[in-house]
Amino acid sequence: MDTYKKIKKNGKYSKMKVFLTGIPLFFTLVFFTGGCSVNSDVAYPQKLTREGDRYFSAGEIDKAIEVWIKALDYKQKAELYEKVVMAYIIKNQLPDAERWVLKGLTYFPNNVNLFFDLGLINFYNENFKEARRNLDRVLEMNGYYRDVHFLKGLMYEKEGNRDAAKKEYVKEINVNPGSRKAWKKIRELRDE
């Protein structure tokens, strides 16, 4: 007796047939009823994030900020805080940027990007002591974070401490050998 007849004789054939016809039926029902659709709590904030990204790419920064903040009403994401903060920095609205970075740090206290943004805001406000403190925190979290040493070098240079600035630029090159701006600063300091 061949295998097919044995399976049919034992009644396993009918069970297998029900199982095999049930699988396509299940997937058909799922497809047509939308059972596999993405949860709307997740989909809508993602849609808003992409919409804000499109506005930002088109140069409509105010509209992008508005949409990203609306997305934050649905889901707290560090990425959205980072986008809002950088958009305010680009617009040179530093008080707004600082307010949003501090709000973001309440939800994401170990977010290295938000600490870097806070250091950058402090730098632009010429609050070098706070900027260095925040940038040192960034280095504690990620010793290879790009542009931290470069920014510290700029601060030392503004304060007239050329040797400390040069050391920071060299550290930046060790972390980021492709940093043209760090190489340029080292050449400038060497030539003076």
C-alpha positions as a printed NumPy array, in Angstrom:
array([[  0.   ,   0.   ,   0.   ],
       [  1.467,   3.377,  -0.952],
       [  1.766,   6.306,   1.464],
       [ -1.236,   8.209,   0.069],
       [ -3.563,   5.292,   0.693],
       [ -2.179,   4.778,   4.197],
       [ -2.792,   8.438,   5.12 ],
       [ -6.277,   8.376,   3.626],
       [ -7.1  ,   5.101,   5.326],
       [ -6.05 ,   6.385,   8.734],
       [ -8.234,   9.451,   8.509],
       [ -5.286,  11.787,   8.617],
       [ -5.97 ,  12.883,   5.074],
       [ -9.214,  14.607,   5.996],
       [ -7.591,  16.402,   8.947],
       [ -4.724,  17.554,   6.756],
       [ -7.164,  18.709,   4.067],
       [ -9.093,  20.829,   6.58 ],
       [ -5.858,  22.288,   7.889],
       [ -4.46 ,  23.088,   4.432],
       [ -7.676,  24.722,   3.2  ],
       [ -8.059,  26.63 ,   6.46 ],
       [ -4.726,  28.46 ,   6.136],
       [ -5.556,  30.253,   2.859],
       [ -9.027,  31.018,   4.179],
       [ -7.548,  32.591,   7.324],
       [ -5.147,  34.787,   5.34 ],
       [ -7.949,  35.822,   2.987],
       [-10.113,  36.897,   5.919],
       [ -7.239,  38.774,   7.527],
       [ -6.46 ,  40.562,   4.281],
       [-10.028,  41.619,   3.502],
       [-11.027,  42.598,   7.023],
       [ -7.816,  44.548,   7.588],
       [ -6.813,  42.458,  10.564],
       [ -3.119,  43.046,   9.883],
       [ -3.351,  46.806,   9.605],
       [ -0.968,  48.861,  11.697],
       [ -2.32 ,  50.136,  14.994],
       [ -3.604,  53.671,  14.423],
       [ -1.884,  54.844,  17.626],
       [  1.409,  54.035,  15.907],
       [  0.544,  54.893,  12.313],
       [ -0.721,  58.444,  12.834],
       [  2.379,  59.772,  14.662],
       [  4.571,  58.139,  12.005],
       [  2.504,  59.82 ,   9.307],
       [  2.867,  63.173,  11.06 ],
       [  6.626,  62.664,  11.439],
       [  7.005,  61.995,   7.715],
       [  4.793,  64.999,   6.924],
       [  6.981,  67.208,   9.131],
       [ 10.086,  65.83 ,   7.406],
       [  8.618,  66.781,   4.016],
       [  7.875,  70.318,   5.208],
       [ 11.402,  70.605,   6.593],
       [ 12.919,  69.381,   3.314],
       [ 10.854,  71.953,   1.441],
       [ 12.201,  74.716,   3.691],
       [  8.937,  75.228,   5.574],
       [ 10.532,  74.979,   9.009],
       [  7.679,  76.573,  10.97 ],
       [  5.169,  74.142,   9.5  ],
       [  7.537,  71.212,  10.181],
       [  7.888,  72.237,  13.83 ],
       [  4.108,  72.53 ,  14.161],
       [  3.538,  69.038,  12.741],
       [  6.327,  67.422,  14.828],
       [  4.902,  68.963,  18.   ],
       [  1.481,  67.619,  17.038],
       [  3.056,  64.147,  16.645],
       [  4.468,  64.471,  20.17 ],
       [  0.898,  64.78 ,  21.449],
       [  0.363,  61.185,  20.304],
       [  3.699,  59.576,  21.147],
       [  6.772,  60.754,  23.032],
       [  9.801,  60.015,  20.841],
       [ 13.31 ,  61.336,  21.35 ],
       [ 13.714,  61.684,  17.595],
       [ 10.864,  64.198,  17.459],
       [ 12.365,  66.298,  20.242],
       [ 15.694,  66.256,  18.406],
       [ 14.011,  67.465,  15.209],
       [ 12.095,  70.252,  16.955],
       [ 15.226,  71.421,  18.799],
       [ 17.42 ,  71.449,  15.703],
       [ 14.752,  73.31 ,  13.734],
       [ 14.636,  76.009,  16.422],
       [ 18.444,  76.184,  16.445],
       [ 18.438,  76.626,  12.67 ],
       [ 15.905,  79.453,  13.061],
       [ 18.17 ,  80.923,  15.786],
       [ 15.305,  80.756,  18.273],
       [ 17.569,  79.549,  21.062],
       [ 15.164,  80.078,  23.999],
       [ 12.579,  77.879,  22.259],
       [ 15.239,  75.311,  21.404],
       [ 16.406,  75.217,  25.02 ],
       [ 12.842,  74.842,  26.306],
       [ 12.231,  71.852,  24.019],
       [ 15.58 ,  70.204,  24.718],
       [ 14.93 ,  70.401,  28.469],
       [ 11.439,  69.001,  27.981],
       [ 12.867,  66.171,  25.89 ],
       [ 15.461,  65.397,  28.558],
       [ 12.686,  64.95 ,  31.123],
       [ 11.353,  62.048,  29.038],
       [ 14.725,  60.817,  27.735],
       [ 17.338,  61.705,  30.393],
       [ 20.134,  59.714,  28.739],
       [ 19.669,  60.9  ,  25.176],
       [ 23.111,  61.819,  23.895],
       [ 21.782,  63.889,  20.972],
       [ 19.678,  66.087,  23.233],
       [ 22.672,  66.69 ,  25.521],
       [ 24.758,  67.652,  22.482],
       [ 22.001,  70.032,  21.376],
       [ 21.942,  71.572,  24.849],
       [ 25.72 ,  72.041,  24.688],
       [ 25.354,  73.636,  21.257],
       [ 22.69 ,  76.028,  22.541],
       [ 24.939,  76.947,  25.484],
       [ 27.788,  77.542,  23.013],
       [ 25.685,  79.891,  20.884],
       [ 24.645,  81.732,  24.062],
       [ 28.368,  81.956,  24.961],
       [ 27.739,  80.112,  28.217],
       [ 30.928,  78.098,  27.783],
       [ 31.021,  76.637,  31.285],
       [ 27.593,  75.002,  30.856],
       [ 28.392,  74.05 ,  27.278],
       [ 31.557,  72.212,  28.348],
       [ 29.666,  70.484,  31.166],
       [ 27.002,  69.221,  28.742],
       [ 29.561,  68.23 ,  26.122],
       [ 31.558,  66.333,  28.744],
       [ 28.337,  64.474,  29.551],
       [ 28.027,  63.612,  25.852],
       [ 31.564,  62.21 ,  25.875],
       [ 30.773,  60.137,  28.979],
       [ 27.848,  58.621,  27.115],
       [ 29.641,  58.243,  23.777],
       [ 33.36 ,  58.952,  23.577],
       [ 33.219,  58.915,  19.769],
       [ 30.466,  61.483,  19.298],
       [ 31.33 ,  63.704,  16.336],
       [ 31.944,  67.444,  16.673],
       [ 32.099,  67.506,  20.496],
       [ 35.846,  68.089,  20.612],
       [ 35.599,  70.537,  17.722],
       [ 32.996,  72.57 ,  19.595],
       [ 35.11 ,  72.506,  22.762],
       [ 38.056,  73.68 ,  20.661],
       [ 36.025,  76.631,  19.372],
       [ 35.186,  77.604,  22.957],
       [ 38.816,  77.484,  24.06 ],
       [ 39.808,  79.483,  21.013],
       [ 37.2  ,  82.191,  21.779],
       [ 38.556,  82.342,  25.32 ],
       [ 42.093,  82.811,  23.964],
       [ 43.405,  79.407,  25.081],
       [ 44.986,  78.329,  21.796],
       [ 46.872,  75.325,  23.217],
       [ 43.722,  73.8  ,  24.73 ],
       [ 41.853,  74.535,  21.486],
       [ 44.508,  72.787,  19.417],
       [ 44.378,  69.727,  21.711],
       [ 40.618,  69.529,  21.26 ],
       [ 40.929,  69.775,  17.474],
       [ 43.467,  66.931,  17.524],
       [ 41.064,  64.875,  19.661],
       [ 38.328,  65.572,  17.107],
       [ 40.547,  64.273,  14.309],
       [ 41.281,  61.144,  16.341],
       [ 37.529,  60.543,  16.663],
       [ 36.592,  61.803,  13.213],
       [ 39.596,  61.732,  10.84 ],
       [ 37.496,  63.118,   7.982],
       [ 36.662,  66.347,   9.811],
       [ 37.792,  69.011,   7.343],
       [ 36.906,  71.807,   9.717],
       [ 39.126,  70.345,  12.474],
       [ 42.031,  69.94 ,  10.028],
       [ 41.49 ,  73.524,   8.852],
       [ 41.552,  74.843,  12.431],
       [ 44.78 ,  72.972,  13.203],
       [ 46.423,  74.465,  10.085],
       [ 45.18 ,  77.952,  11.046],
       [ 46.59 ,  77.636,  14.567],
       [ 49.875,  76.253,  13.259],
       [ 50.295,  79.064,  10.694],
       [ 49.687,  81.89 ,  13.177]])
